[in-house]
Amino acid sequence: MKRNDISLYQPVMNSWFLTGFSDAEASFFILIEHNTKYKTNWRVKAVFSIGLHKKDKVLLEQIKTYFDGGSIYTKHGPQTIQYRVESVKDLEVRHKSFWFLSTFDSKEGWLYFI
C-alpha cells in the first residue's frame, strides 16, 4: 500500500465523528423558492447540507451511506460538491443524530430548528 493511498485516510464513520465533522462543515437551513406547482406558488423546505472540495467525494459518499439517504450534487460549483438531505423523513433522522452537538445551547440552540 502506498503512503498516499486514500484508504489510509478514511475516517471511522460513527456518530461522534459525524457530529464533530458536521459541527464544523454542515449546515441546516430553510429554502424558500417560487414554484407554480404549489397552491401558494411557493415551496418551503428544510435542508441539511455539507459542501466540500470535489477531492473529498469519497468522504461524502461514506456519509451518505452511513445515513442511508440524501443526494450528492457534483454540479454545486467548479471545484465543490455537496451532500444534501431534503426529505422530511430523512431530515428527522439527521436532526436526532445531532441533538448533542457541543455548540448548541440547550435552550437557545434548538430555537433555530423550530
N, C-alpha and C positions, 0 to 999 in steps of 0.2 A: 504494500500500500504506500502510495506516495504521500509525502508530508502535506501537500496542498490538496489532497483528496477531500471532497466535500463531506464524505461520511465521517471524517474526524471531527467535524464542526457541528454535527446535528445535535440540537438540544434534546434534553429529556423532556418529552411533551407531557406535562401534568398540570394540574390546576394552579400550583404555586408558580411555575414558570410562566404560564399564560396570564396570571394575574399581574405579575411584575412587568412582563412584556407589554401587556395591554395598558397598564397604568402609564407607561412611557410612550407607546406608539399608537394606541387605538383611540377612537372617539365614538360617542353616541351622539346623534343629532336628529333633529326633526327636519324633514324635507317637505316643503310646500311647493307644489307645482301646478301650473294651469293645465287642465286636462278636460276636454269637452266630452269625454266618455262618461263623466260623472255628473250627477244631477246638479250639483253646485258649481260645476266647471273647475273644481279644484280637487286635488288629491293631497292628503297629508299622510306621511308615513314616517315611522321611526327607523333609523338605520344605525347599525354598528359597523364600523369600518377600520381597516388597518391598511395604510398605504406605505409601500416600501419601494426601494430601488428594484429594478427588474432582475438583478442578480440574486435577489432573495426570494425568488418564486418558489423554490423548494420549501422554504420555511412557511410561506403562506399556504401551500398545499398541505403541509403537515397540520397546520391549524385547522384548515377546512376539514381534513379527515378526522381530527380529534373531536371537532364539534358536530361532525356528520351533517353538514349543511352549509348554505351560503354559496357565493359565487366568487370567482377570481376574474377581475376585469383587467385585461392586458392593454387595453387602449385608454388607460387612465391619463397618461402623459407620455412624452417621448422617452423617458428613462424610468418611469414608475409604473407599478401595478398596484391593484387594490383588491383586498378581500372584503366583501360586503355581505351583510345579512340584513334582509329587508322583510322577511316573513315574520308576522307577529308571533307565530308558534316558535320559530327558531330564535327570535329575539328574547322570548321568555326564558329559554334555556341559558342564553348568554348572560342575561341580566341576573339570574340567580347564581351564576358561576362567579360573579364579581361582587357579591354582597359584602365581602370582607376586604375590599381594596383599602389599603392603608391611607390613601389620600382623601377618602371620604369622611367628612364629619358625620357622626351618627344621626344628627338631626338635620343639618342643612344639606349635606351631600345628596340625599335622595330626593330633595325637593326638585332638583333639575330633571328627574325622570318621571315626575308625576304629571 
